[in-house]
Amino acid sequence: MRIGMVGLGKMGANMSRRLIEKGHEVVGFDLGAEARQAVAGYGAETVDTLEALVDKLSAPRVVWVMVPAGAPTDETVERLSTLLDRGDVVIDGGNSNYKEAAPMEARLAERGLQFIDAGTSGGVWGLENGYCLMVGGTKEAVGIAEPILRALAPEGGYAHVGPAGAGHFVKMVHNGIEYGLMEAYAEGFEIMAAAEEFQLDLHEIASIWRYGSVVRSWLLELTERALSPGSGFEQIKPYVVDSGEGRWTLQEAVDRGVPAYVIAASLFRRFESQQDASFADRLLAALRNQFGGHAVRTEATSSTATTGAP
């Protein structure tokens, strides 16, 4: 099958490469010449305009949009909607908010076009292991793109989960769960790191937990890699970005009245990591000093001081 891939960053490039290795043909477009050149090296045909990409495809055309969520995706889909013909399919494979899917499908339908929202998980490892695909859209649209979807996914790693929006909704919740799992591993290993009397080899522990343990997972395998000697772990700044899906998942929990303690705590923990100087923590220290005369540490000297309590 021949497909157009718009956006040839890490994900788009690796997905293109996997499709080519599975026997499909890829026409790739990216604003960056270097990105186009890299994918051409894998065997893709590349173009420097969306018009050229559409011209290289035959009906029913399938175009996968793999650009940042928000305005870049909206603008790309809008432009494609003026170039494609009735019956063609547009796939949004980025981390878009699920609430944007149904309106986008409706806008495309006005021009006779079909829409799929494809929640895509696998990261940089998807090239080798395949991508878990959570797909929303009509049966007709998904049926047209299914050869591509099955090629990208590992065996058992693809499902048509519902109508437009369902794919991105499931992927959103997936990422919220991911937040909680990562936080649990991080806290557990920090507890072990604090047990200095045992001189625990955290890399070794992460390694053995991968075999037979009830907490084994792919994230644990990545933990083992991160803690391996020479990985550069000690040089990593403890700043954790939240890319949006965790916030959306928590908002859904609030809106639907679903308790989500772990996801909430893991999201707020990421917020905490992003603060160079926490106002709340400074106020907590000041309050302890005020009511109990407890020592505080000053930024200027990193020393401790005690002021009079009322």
VENGITA-V366003 format. One line per field, one symbol per residue. ss: DSSP state (H for helix, E for strand, C for the rest). phi: phi as a letter, one per 20 degrees, with the letter a starting at -180 (. if undefined). psi: psi as a letter, one per 40 degrees, with the letter a starting at -180 (. if undefined). A space follows every 10 residues. Layout:
# VENGITA-V366003
ss = ???
phi = ???
psi = ???
This chain:
# VENGITA-V366003
ss = CEEEEECCCH HHHHHHHHHH HCCCEEEEEC CCHHHHHHHH CCCCEEECCH HHHHHCCCCC CEEEECCCCC HHHHHHHHHH HCCCCCCCEE EECCCCCCHH HHHHHHHHHC CCCEEEEEEE ECHHHHHHHC CEEEEEECHH HHHHHHHHHH HHCCCCCEEE EECCCHHHHH HHHHHHHHHH HHHHHHHHHH HHHHCHHHCC CHHHHHHHCC CCCCCCCHHH HHHHHHCCCC CCHHHCCCCC CCCCHHHHHH HHHHHHCCCC HHHHHHHHHH HHHCCCCCHH HHHHHHHHHH HHCCCEECCC CCCEECCCCC
phi = .dceddodfg ffffffffff fenedcddcb feffffffff feoeedcdbf gffffeddff fcceeccgfn ggfgffffff fededgnfcd dedeeffffe ffffgfffff dmedccddfc cqlfefgeen dfddddqfff ffffeggfff ffefgndcbe erfgofffff fgfgfffggf ffffffffff ffffeffelf efffffffff dnffdfafff ffffffefgn fngfefffcd edepffffff fffffemdfc ffffffffff gffeefbeff fffgffffff ecmffcdeff cledbcdfef
psi = ihihhhhfad dddddddddd deeihhhihi dhdddddddd deeihiieid dddddeiiih ihhhhgiiib dddddddddd dediiheihh hheafihdee dddddddddd eeiiihhhhh idaeedddei hhhhhiaidd ddddeddddd ddiiheehih eaihdddddd dddddddddd dddddddddd dddegddefh gdddddddee heieeiiddd ddddddeihe eeddehhghh iheddddddd dddddefhhg dddddddddd dddehdhhdd dddddddddd defiiihidd eeiiihihi.
